Amino acid sequence: MSVTPAAAPRRPADELPSAAAQRTSALGPDLDALRRQDPELAEILVAELQRQSDGLQLIAAENFTSRAVLTALGSPLANKYAEGYPGARHHGGCELVDVAERIAVDRARALFGAEHANVQPHSGSSAVLAAYAALLRPGDTVLAMGLPHGGHLTHGSPANFSGRWFHFIGYGVEAESGLIDYEQVRALARAHRPKAVVCGSISYPRHIDYAAFRDIADDVGAYLIADAAHPMGLVAGGAAPNPVPYADVVCATTHKVLRGPRGGMLLCGHDLAERIDRAVFPFTQGGAQMHTIAAKAVAFGEAATPAFTAYAHQVVANARALGGGLADAGLVVTTGGTDTHLLTVDPAPFGFDARAARGRLSAAGLVLDTCALPHGDSRGLRLGTAAVTTQGMGEAEMASIAELFVTALRADSEPGRLRGDVRELVRRFPPYPDR
Ligand SMILES: Cc1ncc(COP(=O)(O)O)c(C=O)c1O
């Protein structure tokens, strides 16, 4: 089943593009020139595309952008310096990139129903940094999901600016259910009176109750910052609740389910627009990356199509199917399943810790991450269906992936022997089908 504009109709195996064609088709017409000038780097590009095409990319934060997004990224807009904002730049020659940024902003606002959008953050972390810079002063107290429960580095890690410059209090998830304990969040908010409450996670598989967080923030007079880096693509496709009506500021990445270039984005109301813009430039960033902003505009345009809505819903259906297959085989799927693209599972019933399990899965060609688990100190596995769904896979393929996954974790199996089966599956779903 083809559910995305990027996905080609499935072809019988004997009509599949040659490995060589698959290896280079996404790298564009300038690959030969790069090969002549710098064969060492050209081969790395070719080999990385091959690696991405040759295994199951189950990292929950990754996806395959369209060729259109790649084209914008590899365009001469990369040459342009553009400090400031459209119509108010510190450099000459910005007439055209100004148009690109205005398009990106307008599309982001329309897509998410936001009064204001800033599309300049270089990454999700830069977006969070700017949100804090706009709303907080060093030393302020912030309530966010604790890192051992799935908070991001920018939610108070001592190794990150956030933990060094702010006083973070961590809330958690219930050990048994794996669900956010909203009563605990409220109690911590009342006890610590934070200046901001942050909702968002790197590994929470369920929808977040933004209305409940808004209520808690209002209860203590705090700002609400939604760090929706993970679900923002699902929001765009109508497959997850939108934090925009509830949060003072929404931070997001553009490269996960949203399927755009690597980068960040901020959304807010008119009241905070100027503070947010100044917090990005000149407070935390210099020149905007215009090639990336143009690529964000392309991705927002794609995300506004009915095909993307179908894609977002298929991502969730696939995650549910995959989670069901893993649970049926005896893995512990936290929270009992998922509402999103993301699953976290405990491989302990198979006798492997998360690192060993990830190693076995990697040997079989299944690429994924380890993550925190709600209960105890042990880690689990985090996987997502955004990339495989872009490739055109559906529930039938999720059943195959679950089977490969479980076989790789059986103590008596040799995971490397599954490599051929994985290749056979992914060759039917090339991320960049030959045109
Ligand atoms: C919740 C959350 N916030 C922030 C980020 C940071 O994004 P980036 O890696 O682009 O800095 C991530 C990335 O995974 C994330 O999941």
The ligand as a Gaussian input file, in Angstrom:
#p B3LYP/6-31G(d) Opt

LIG

0 1
 C       11.656000      16.088000      23.356000
 C       12.861000      16.548000      22.582000
 N       13.313000      17.785000      22.753000
 C       14.380000      18.248000      22.100000
 C       15.066000      17.449000      21.212000
 C       16.300000      17.991000      20.574000
 O       16.333000      18.013000      19.197000
 P       17.742000      18.135000      18.447000
 O       18.407000      16.816000      18.510000
 O       17.353000      18.572000      17.061000
 O       18.533000      19.204000      19.158000
 C       14.638000      16.139000      20.997000
 C       15.370000      15.259000      20.074000
 O       15.252000      14.093000      20.025000
 C       13.503000      15.673000      21.706000
 O       13.057000      14.424000      21.545000

